[in-house]
Amino acid sequence: MFTGSNDDMAKIELNVENAGILSAIWIIASNDENPIITYRSIRNRLGLKSEYPLENLVRSRSELFRLGAPEWRLDEWKEIMRKGGQFPSWFHDHPPEKFPDLINSITPSEVFRSQFRINRAVDKSSVELIEWGLQHIERLRKGSLEHHETRWKWQREVLIPSLSILAAIVAVTASSCLQYVAISSQENQKATELATQERLKKYEVSYTQRSQAYSNLIRAYNDISAKTVEGEVDGLMKALQNMETAFLELRPFLEKGIQATYIAKQSEFTGFVTGIVQRGKRVGLTPEETQRFADYKIFLADTLYEEIFEKSKYTSETVVNPIR
């Protein structure tokens, strides 16, 4: 469900320490037996102090991590724990008789998952996917370093390029050896890696586009609600136009069926709100009209959100299980 735009997410400087912690979190979320990770588990396993802004760090990287978990997924995990399995590491700091209370205390706001393991059928992430995430974090760290630290210009312009050249030489040498031993196997592996990288890049680009357009759609809906109640015809028309523009930006990422459903609901909604403002300024809403507003927002926040971010062929699931 929609909980806010990317602008609402707390940002945190990705220095060497934070990048190292973020890399460790990424590996745990990608490779743990249970895809649902608690913040307390991370603090326990990495030895982080209570004042360390762990939640902000995870929240700042929405392309890697999905905050929370559906209630039914959390209930499934709790049932497994009640049967004696998949306890978080911090449970063992308490006596066993406390376990039932600890299990019941876990809420959706205290957990997160890898963006690539949101489906319970998805196993641990592949080595290639984990390596991509680590490289992505490293790129972010280097970008932050170049932006904030000008004092180390010599190390960045001389030492790092030298190490890159050395790494390139080692990579070329290793590649040549592998080609000599089994060239056909390497070509197949390279083709797979290139295809994965292409899908990952499409995911990175499309996520930003979808997230921004969806935020604009929700913002336009809120404007429509306010202008309708205030009876401002001009403001309402502008908000309806903004909502249509946001949908056109989202349309390439939606299947034809949900496109038709949205267009029909939006047409009905437009007639509904324009009919209200015709009654004059500062109109009151009847209980039935209030319910229709609520139903339409539920459609945007649940059904449409799921189609955009969880069922679309551009979601993170297609990186792990590509559509053929």
Backbone torsions as a table, in degrees:
resi	resn	phi	psi	omega
1	MET	NA	147.7	-178.4
2	PHE	-68.9	130.0	179.2
3	THR	-125.3	0.0	179.6
4	GLY	150.3	161.2	179.9
5	SER	-82.4	170.9	178.5
6	ASN	-61.4	-27.7	-179.6
7	ASP	-66.5	-22.4	-178.8
8	ASP	-81.0	-14.4	-174.9
9	MET	-77.4	133.6	-179.9
10	ALA	-66.1	139.8	179.0
11	LYS	-105.2	152.4	-178.8
12	ILE	-141.9	138.1	-177.7
13	GLU	-65.4	131.3	-177.2
14	LEU	-95.3	72.9	175.6
15	ASN	-81.9	-173.4	-175.3
16	VAL	-60.2	-44.3	-178.2
17	GLU	-64.0	-49.5	-178.3
18	ASN	-65.2	-36.7	178.0
19	ALA	-64.4	-39.3	177.7
20	GLY	-64.3	-42.7	178.6
21	ILE	-66.3	-41.9	179.2
22	LEU	-62.2	-39.5	178.2
23	SER	-63.3	-41.7	178.8
24	ALA	-64.5	-41.1	178.0
25	ILE	-62.6	-42.2	180.0
26	TRP	-61.2	-43.1	-179.7
27	ILE	-65.2	-43.7	179.7
28	ILE	-62.5	-47.5	-178.4
29	ALA	-65.8	-27.4	-178.7
30	SER	-85.0	-26.7	-167.0
31	ASN	-122.8	-0.5	-179.0
32	ASP	-73.2	152.4	178.4
33	GLU	-60.5	-39.1	179.2
34	ASN	-102.7	121.9	-178.8
35	PRO	-68.6	-17.8	178.9
36	ILE	-87.2	120.1	-175.8
37	ILE	-114.4	134.6	175.2
38	THR	-95.8	149.1	177.0
39	TYR	-62.8	-34.5	179.4
40	ARG	-65.2	-32.4	176.3
41	SER	-64.5	-42.8	-179.8
42	ILE	-63.6	-45.1	178.9
43	ARG	-61.1	-39.9	-179.0
44	ASN	-67.9	-45.7	-174.7
45	ARG	-75.6	-30.6	-178.4
46	LEU	-99.9	-2.4	178.1
47	GLY	66.9	36.6	-178.4
48	LEU	-83.6	142.0	177.8
49	LYS	-73.2	159.4	-176.0
50	SER	-64.6	-27.9	-178.2
51	GLU	-83.2	-6.3	179.4
52	TYR	-68.8	132.0	-175.0
53	PRO	-77.4	64.5	-175.9
54	LEU	-63.1	-46.1	-178.2
55	GLU	-60.5	-40.2	178.2
56	ASN	-63.9	-38.8	-179.8
57	LEU	-63.0	-46.6	179.4
58	VAL	-66.5	-42.9	-177.9
59	ARG	-64.2	-29.6	-176.5
60	SER	-73.5	-11.7	-177.5
61	ARG	-121.3	68.9	-177.0
62	SER	-70.1	-15.9	175.9
63	GLU	-76.0	-14.8	-179.7
64	LEU	-106.8	-34.2	-171.5
65	PHE	-126.4	143.1	175.0
66	ARG	-105.1	118.5	-179.6
67	LEU	-71.4	143.5	174.5
68	GLY	72.4	-172.1	177.5
69	ALA	-160.4	147.0	177.5
70	PRO	-58.8	148.4	-178.6
71	GLU	-55.6	-39.5	-176.7
72	TRP	-68.4	-33.3	176.4
73	ARG	-67.9	-39.7	179.7
74	LEU	-66.3	-38.8	178.6
75	ASP	-65.0	-38.5	177.6
76	GLU	-60.7	-44.7	179.8
77	TRP	-64.7	-42.6	179.7
78	LYS	-61.3	-37.1	178.6
79	GLU	-65.3	-38.6	176.7
80	ILE	-62.5	-42.4	179.4
81	MET	-65.4	-37.3	179.1
82	ARG	-64.7	-22.7	177.2
83	LYS	-91.3	2.4	173.4
84	GLY	102.2	16.0	-177.7
85	GLY	-128.8	160.9	172.7
86	GLN	56.6	44.5	175.4
87	PHE	-74.9	139.9	171.9
88	PRO	-64.6	156.6	-175.2
89	SER	-61.9	-33.6	-176.0
90	TRP	-72.0	-13.6	176.0
91	PHE	-59.3	-34.6	-173.5
92	HIS	-75.8	-0.3	170.7
93	ASP	-84.8	-0.9	-177.6
94	HIS	-125.0	155.9	176.5
95	PRO	-68.1	151.0	-177.2
96	PRO	-55.9	-31.2	-178.6
97	GLU	-67.8	-14.5	177.3
98	LYS	-87.6	-11.1	-174.1
99	PHE	-57.0	-43.7	-179.6
100	PRO	-57.5	-42.0	178.7
101	ASP	-67.1	-38.1	179.2
102	LEU	-64.8	-40.8	179.1
103	ILE	-60.9	-47.0	-178.3
104	ASN	-67.5	-22.3	-176.0
105	SER	-78.4	-15.0	-176.7
106	ILE	-76.0	125.9	-179.5
107	THR	-118.3	163.0	179.7
108	PRO	-57.4	-30.8	-178.1
109	SER	-72.7	-10.7	-177.2
110	GLU	-100.2	7.4	-176.6
111	VAL	-132.1	165.2	174.2
112	PHE	-152.9	170.2	180.0
113	ARG	-141.3	160.8	169.6
114	SER	-65.8	140.5	176.2
115	GLN	-58.7	-21.0	-174.9
116	PHE	-101.1	8.2	177.5
117	ARG	-133.2	32.2	-178.4
118	ILE	-76.4	-19.4	176.2
119	ASN	-91.6	128.1	-175.7
120	ARG	-65.3	-16.8	179.2
121	ALA	-80.5	-11.6	-177.8
122	VAL	-82.3	127.7	-179.2
123	ASP	-79.8	-169.5	176.2
124	LYS	-56.4	149.7	-178.1
125	SER	-69.4	151.7	179.5
126	SER	-72.1	163.2	177.9
127	VAL	-60.2	-39.4	-179.2
128	GLU	-62.6	-41.3	-178.6
129	LEU	-69.3	-41.0	177.6
130	ILE	-62.8	-42.2	179.8
131	GLU	-64.0	-39.3	177.0
132	TRP	-59.5	-45.4	179.9
133	GLY	-61.3	-41.9	178.9
134	LEU	-65.0	-40.3	177.8
135	GLN	-66.7	-37.3	178.1
136	HIS	-62.7	-43.8	177.7
137	ILE	-63.2	-40.8	179.4
138	GLU	-64.3	-38.8	177.1
139	ARG	-63.2	-40.3	177.9
140	LEU	-64.6	-41.0	179.8
141	ARG	-63.6	-43.3	179.9
142	LYS	-64.8	-38.9	178.2
143	GLY	-62.6	-41.6	178.1
144	SER	-66.0	-38.5	179.7
145	LEU	-63.6	-45.3	-178.9
146	GLU	-67.2	-27.3	-178.2
147	HIS	-79.2	-38.1	-172.0
148	HIS	-104.2	-17.9	-171.7
149	GLU	-122.7	91.1	178.4
150	THR	-88.3	-13.4	-177.4
151	ARG	-68.1	-22.0	-175.7
152	TRP	-103.5	39.8	-176.5
153	LYS	-61.1	-40.9	-177.6
154	TRP	-63.5	-42.4	179.8
155	GLN	-63.5	-39.3	-178.3
156	ARG	-72.0	-39.0	-172.8
157	GLU	-89.3	-20.4	-177.6
158	VAL	-114.9	-54.9	-174.1
159	LEU	-69.1	-49.9	-177.6
160	ILE	-62.9	-45.5	175.1
161	PRO	-58.8	-36.4	178.7
162	SER	-63.4	-42.8	178.1
163	LEU	-65.5	-36.0	178.3
164	SER	-63.9	-41.7	177.7
165	ILE	-62.9	-43.7	178.8
166	LEU	-61.4	-43.0	178.6
167	ALA	-63.5	-38.4	178.9
168	ALA	-64.4	-41.3	179.0
169	ILE	-62.5	-44.5	179.3
170	VAL	-62.7	-41.6	-179.4
171	ALA	-63.7	-42.4	179.7
172	VAL	-64.6	-42.4	179.6
173	THR	-62.6	-45.9	179.6
174	ALA	-63.9	-39.3	178.7
175	SER	-62.0	-41.1	-180.0
176	SER	-63.6	-41.1	179.5
177	CYS	-63.8	-44.0	-179.6
178	LEU	-64.6	-39.0	178.1
179	GLN	-64.0	-38.0	179.9
180	TYR	-65.1	-38.9	-177.3
181	VAL	-76.4	-48.2	-175.3
182	ALA	-152.6	81.0	-173.4
183	ILE	-67.5	-39.1	-178.2
184	SER	-66.2	-39.4	179.5
185	SER	-65.2	-39.6	-179.8
186	GLN	-66.2	-38.5	179.7
187	GLU	-64.0	-40.4	177.4
188	ASN	-63.7	-42.9	179.6
189	GLN	-64.5	-41.2	179.7
190	LYS	-63.7	-40.9	178.6
191	ALA	-62.4	-39.9	178.0
192	THR	-65.0	-43.3	-179.7
193	GLU	-64.8	-41.2	178.9
194	LEU	-63.2	-41.4	179.0
195	ALA	-64.2	-40.9	178.3
196	THR	-64.4	-44.1	179.2
197	GLN	-62.2	-37.6	179.0
198	GLU	-64.5	-43.5	178.7
199	ARG	-66.0	-38.3	178.3
200	LEU	-63.6	-41.4	179.8
201	LYS	-65.7	-41.5	176.9
202	LYS	-61.3	-38.7	179.2
203	TYR	-63.7	-45.4	-179.9
204	GLU	-58.6	-46.9	-177.3
205	VAL	-68.2	-47.1	-175.2
206	SER	-69.8	-30.9	-179.4
207	TYR	-61.3	-44.7	179.3
208	THR	-62.0	-45.0	-179.7
209	GLN	-62.5	-47.2	-178.1
210	ARG	-65.1	-42.4	-178.0
211	SER	-63.2	-44.2	-179.3
212	GLN	-66.9	-44.3	-179.3
213	ALA	-64.8	-39.8	179.9
214	TYR	-67.1	-38.4	176.6
215	SER	-62.1	-40.9	177.5
216	ASN	-63.4	-37.6	179.7
217	LEU	-63.7	-47.3	179.7
218	ILE	-64.9	-39.4	178.8
219	ARG	-63.1	-41.2	178.7
220	ALA	-65.2	-39.0	177.5
221	TYR	-60.4	-44.8	179.5
222	ASN	-61.9	-39.0	176.8
223	ASP	-64.1	-41.4	179.3
224	ILE	-60.7	-43.6	-179.8
225	SER	-60.3	-45.6	-177.5
226	ALA	-67.2	-46.4	-177.5
227	LYS	-66.2	-32.4	178.6
228	THR	-64.8	-48.8	-179.4
229	VAL	-63.9	-36.9	-179.9
230	GLU	-78.3	-12.5	179.7
231	GLY	72.3	26.1	-179.0
232	GLU	-90.3	102.3	-175.1
233	VAL	-65.1	-47.4	-177.5
234	ASP	-62.8	-44.3	179.1
235	GLY	-63.5	-38.2	179.0
236	LEU	-64.9	-43.6	-179.6
237	MET	-61.9	-40.2	178.9
238	LYS	-66.2	-41.8	179.4
239	ALA	-64.7	-39.5	177.6
240	LEU	-64.3	-38.1	178.0
241	GLN	-66.5	-39.9	177.7
242	ASN	-63.8	-37.1	179.7
243	MET	-67.1	-39.7	178.0
244	GLU	-65.2	-40.2	178.1
245	THR	-62.4	-42.8	179.4
246	ALA	-62.9	-39.9	178.8
247	PHE	-65.1	-39.8	178.9
248	LEU	-61.3	-32.9	176.8
249	GLU	-71.8	-29.6	179.7
250	LEU	-85.6	-21.9	-170.7
251	ARG	-54.8	-41.1	-179.4
252	PRO	-61.4	-18.8	-177.3
253	PHE	-96.6	3.0	-176.1
254	LEU	-111.7	145.5	174.0
255	GLU	-69.6	156.7	-175.5
256	LYS	-60.7	-34.8	-178.7
257	GLY	-62.6	-46.8	-179.2
258	ILE	-72.1	-28.0	174.6
259	GLN	-60.5	-48.2	-179.1
260	ALA	-63.8	-39.9	178.6
261	THR	-62.2	-44.9	-179.3
262	TYR	-63.1	-46.7	-177.5
263	ILE	-59.2	-41.6	179.5
264	ALA	-65.3	-44.5	-179.9
265	LYS	-67.5	-38.3	-180.0
266	GLN	-66.9	-38.9	177.7
267	SER	-62.5	-43.7	179.1
268	GLU	-65.3	-41.1	-179.4
269	PHE	-65.0	-40.4	179.1
270	THR	-61.0	-46.8	177.7
271	GLY	-62.6	-35.5	-179.8
272	PHE	-64.3	-49.7	-176.1
273	VAL	-73.5	-35.5	178.4
274	THR	-66.8	-31.9	176.4
275	GLY	-66.4	-33.8	-179.9
276	ILE	-69.6	-46.2	-175.9
277	VAL	-66.7	-21.2	178.1
278	GLN	-66.9	-14.1	179.0
279	ARG	-78.5	-12.4	177.3
280	GLY	117.7	176.8	-176.3
281	LYS	-73.5	152.7	177.9
282	ARG	52.3	48.9	-179.7
283	VAL	-80.6	148.6	175.0
284	GLY	-92.0	151.4	180.0
285	LEU	-98.4	139.9	173.8
286	THR	-77.2	161.7	176.8
287	PRO	-56.1	-36.3	179.4
288	GLU	-66.2	-40.5	179.2
289	GLU	-67.2	-40.1	176.9
290	THR	-60.4	-40.5	179.5
291	GLN	-65.8	-37.3	179.0
292	ARG	-65.5	-38.4	174.4
293	PHE	-60.8	-44.7	-179.3
294	ALA	-63.8	-41.7	-179.7
295	ASP	-63.1	-39.5	-178.7
296	TYR	-69.3	-37.4	178.4
297	LYS	-67.7	-35.6	176.3
298	ILE	-61.5	-40.2	177.1
299	PHE	-60.1	-44.4	-179.6
300	LEU	-67.9	-43.3	-172.0
301	ALA	-80.8	-23.9	-178.7
302	ASP	-109.6	-68.4	-173.9
303	THR	-62.4	-53.1	-176.9
304	LEU	-66.4	-39.7	178.5
305	TYR	-59.7	-44.3	-179.4
306	GLU	-63.0	-41.1	179.7
307	GLU	-65.7	-36.1	-176.2
308	ILE	-77.5	-43.7	-169.2
309	PHE	-108.0	-14.9	-175.6
310	GLU	-122.6	-25.2	-178.8
311	LYS	-110.2	-14.2	-178.8
312	SER	-64.3	149.4	177.9
313	LYS	-68.9	-6.3	179.6
314	TYR	-97.6	6.3	-177.3
315	THR	-80.1	172.5	-177.7
316	SER	-64.6	-23.8	-179.5
317	GLU	-62.6	-32.4	-178.2
318	THR	-73.9	-14.9	175.5
319	VAL	-72.9	-39.5	179.2
320	VAL	-79.6	-43.3	-179.9
321	ASN	-122.8	78.3	-173.8
322	PRO	-62.0	144.1	176.2
323	ILE	-72.6	131.5	-176.7
324	ARG	-110.7	NA	NA
